[in-house]
Amino acid sequence: MIVLTQHATPTGRRWAAQGYYLPPGFNLGLLLTVQRAGIHPLLHALAGAERADHPLVAPIESEQEVWACGVTYLRSRDARKAESQVGDVYQMVYEAKRPEIFFKSIGWRVVGHGKPVRVRADSAWNVPEPELTLVINCQQEIIGFTLGNDMSSRSIEGENPLYLPQAKMYNGACALGPGIVIAEPHEMRELPIYLEIVRDGKPAFQGETSLRNMKRSLEELVHYLFKEIDFPTGVFLMTGTGVVPPESFTLQSGDLVRVRTVTANGETLILENPVA
């Protein structure tokens, strides 16, 4: 596996592979025009010797898009049913052939590891949603993954599903990081996803799930995402959450949200964001 990270250097943002900077002109969008079989050889050819020691930023280009899937886990379906005031539309989409897919964020609005996420001031019930986030090239091939936090205003979405854009899209609502793991889809199928929320230095919530609990396959979600729409420089796809805090819980300013997974080769990845 190769891990790509993006860093804020004195001369601008710069990508690195396995902790070493790639050439200054390297662009993730261009990499995602390459077929999956050619990505490893290309990254090895571009490998540098300069250590990447500047702060991390979100592993996405400013013009790239993040999309998201909903109700792909049974736990997510149950949570949406609990919050909804308008009938069981979530059971319908859970059982439907077509998955729920929606636009989440443009790249320049995404925050990275260590940067603050936010809750909406006009929402009384807010939660993080830890999600494996696919990185997909323009040929619809899954080339790797990163961790994502799909911040959600449950009181707004629960009032009416048509309010989904307001519940899901706002400043500080999408976090990605710490980097992109270049991996085959079969290496992701049983990845664990852990969520920890820390409040006043103590755990306020902990939960975990696994991708094997997903109702839909990764390839199925990608297939529907690319129906009638192109992504010339690739795209990111959040795959849904199977970890949802109880109905009595809502995020507060000062909380710390920690999303974690352990890769197939035993490497731990952590996306950590304070709540502003």
Buried (B, 14 or more C-beta within 10 A) or exposed (E): BBBBBBBEBEEEBBBBBBEEBBEEEBEBBEBBEBEBEEBEEEBEEBBBEEEBEBEBBBBBBEEBBBBBBBBBBBBBBBBBBEBBEEEEBBBEBBEEEEBBBEEBBBBEBBBBBBBEBBBBEEBEBBBBBBBBBBBBBBBBBBBBBBBBBBBBBBBBBBBEBEBBEBBBBBEBBBBBBBBBBBBBBEBBBEBBBBBBBBBEEEEBBEBBBBBEEBBBEBEBBBEBBBEEEEBEBBBBBBBBBBBBBEEEBBBEEEBBBBBBBEBBEEEEBBBBBBBB
